[in-house]
């Protein structure tokens, strides 16, 4: 492996070491997305009844989705904290901490008492653990993506960078599959009594496996090269990463924030709100939307790396633009198909929108964004852009539920909201200057701070 990296450094990892890095990134990302989606699924199916009892089921569902959104307010804080230490101390040590925090809080949600047991203490504990989970998740994304991208040869970073992203589809499939299995094999009373806890308790298994893998990976070559340069010029290390980020990359921060919105809003509309909409608003039950999302995510495990592979040929920017445009064009047909009687058409709606929209964008997102920031601030930059925009993504089910009520049960205001966000992201991506693989990636290089 002698191909240059994002910052023009020579890779030092063997093929075996690179495979271990990819496995470690995938394992951590899988736990992150599994935790994320089981909470979203539970919020749509059971949390309203168990933690927020109300005479109006719609009010309880909105309260549950509000809890889902609360975690996103902690994610920017986690992104800044862990991004700071990830840029100063290293990617590996930081990712071990985020894995423990995320996995531990998710497991504890599975043993929480309900409102029937302890009253208002139950939703208070749920919100607290959701905040802790969000704090850990805030630092996971940037580091997990960078572990692979900064270790990959330049001509393969689109493909290899998409592999940890594939964990999103795998996480959805695993989370949805576990929920579908529990719901399908248990009575309603059993599922509400203890069956919903099973998906949360199973996160402990992935936590152990992820830790065993992550403890044995190498630090990325780009970060080690940056530390070596700082040993020669220690003054560069004295400036905080967030200060360097805001000083040298204000334009890229804004563009990355805007570009990210279409992916997070459309993903949460399909995965969280879409399932609840079919199950409750349309009265079709939970099995049909869970099955549709299960099939869509299974296909996403294949399409995500394919988009990454294609991006190495045509560029990450073009793939991202195509995903944003697909979201804009397909969101109205998505809701139209959800309202059809044929189960196959409902499943088709989940498959098309999920794979052609958010999956296409998500596959190339970290590689595209990594080119916009130098090694010294890259963890902070990715985490800041991703997690700040994630606030709106986390509030999407709540916003969608409000818009649905405003539209008197018709979904067109929700579809219009997603379409406008997709258009905004499309414009932002158009304004991103894609960096050639073999050249320095950021203005920090030109400023003499990083090569």
Secondary structure, 3 states (H helix, E strand, C coil): CCCECCCCCECCCCHHHHHHHHHHHHHHHHHHHHHHHHHHHHHHHHHHHHHCCCCCHHHHHHHHHHHHHHHHHHHHHHHHHHHHHHHHCCHHHHHHHHHHHHHHHHHHHCCCCCHHHHCHHHHHHHHHHHHHHHHHHHHHHHHHHHHHHCCCCHHHHHHHHHHHHHHHHHHHHHHHHHHHHHHHHCCHHHHHHCHHHHHHHCHHHHHHHHHHHHCCCCCCHHHHHHHHHHHHCCHHHHCCHHHHHHHHCHHHHHHHHHHHHHHHHHHHHHHHHHHHHHHHHCCCCHHHHHHHHHHHHHHHHHHHHHHHHHHHHHCHHHHHHHHHHHHHHHHHHHHHHHCCCCHHHHHHHHHHHHHHHHHHHHHHHHHHHHCCCCCCCHHHHHHHHHHHHHHHHHHHHHHHHHHHHHCCCCCHHHHHHHHHHHHHHHHHHHCCCCCCCCCCCCHHHHCCCCC
